[in-house]
């Protein structure tokens, strides 16, 4: 049996092994990319949600009296839901969480306007 014959016999086995190794490397790279970019996407959704709440608070202040905090908060939450629905869906915050975040943003905006 010659070296050529041995290589011909081993070629399918070597190709299968190489294919398996490459598949495992690709799967690992894909999982790593998904984890890394998935976190980046979530951070961008979070930032978009917070920016939308601030925009909503500002818009509500311009439309209504400053002392009507509940109206302002509801306007901010509604604005956020309309402007960043993907972030709302991805993060899935409850109404209480959105109200708390909007209340926090309202306090910050009011403090800035008071300065």
C-alpha positions, 0 to 999 in steps of 0.5 A, spaced: 500 500 500 502 506 497 502 513 501 497 515 495 493 509 497 493 511 505 491 518 503 485 516 499 483 512 504 484 517 510 481 523 506 474 522 507 475 521 515 480 527 515 474 532 511 469 529 516 473 531 522 475 538 519 468 539 517 466 538 525 471 542 527 469 548 523 462 547 525 464 547 532 468 554 531 463 557 527 457 555 532 462 558 538 463 565 534 456 565 533 454 564 540 459 569 542 457 574 537 450 574 539 451 575 547 456 581 545 451 584 540 445 582 544 447 586 550 449 592 546 442 592 543 439 592 549 443 597 552 441 601 546 434 600 547 434 602 554 438 609 552 432 610 547 427 608 552 430 613 557 431 619 552 424 618 549 421 619 557 425 625 557 422 627 550 415 626 553 416 629 559 419 636 556 413 635 551 408 634 556 411 640 560 410 645 554 403 643 553 400 642 560 401 646 567 407 644 571 403 642 577 399 636 574 405 631 575 400 625 574 398 628 567 405 629 565 408 622 567 402 619 563 404 623 557 411 621 558 410 614 558 405 614 552 410 618 548 415 613 550 411 607 548 409 610 541 416 612 540 420 606 542 416 600 541 421 596 540 425 598 546 418 597 550 417 590 547 425 588 548 425 590 555 418 589 557 418 594 563 411 594 567 407 600 568 409 601 575 417 601 572 415 606 566 411 610 571 417 610 576 422 612 571 418 617 568 417 620 575 425 620 575 425 624 569 420 629 570 424 631 577 430 632 573 427 636 567 423 640 573 430 641 576 433 643 570 427 648 568 428 651 575 435 653 574 
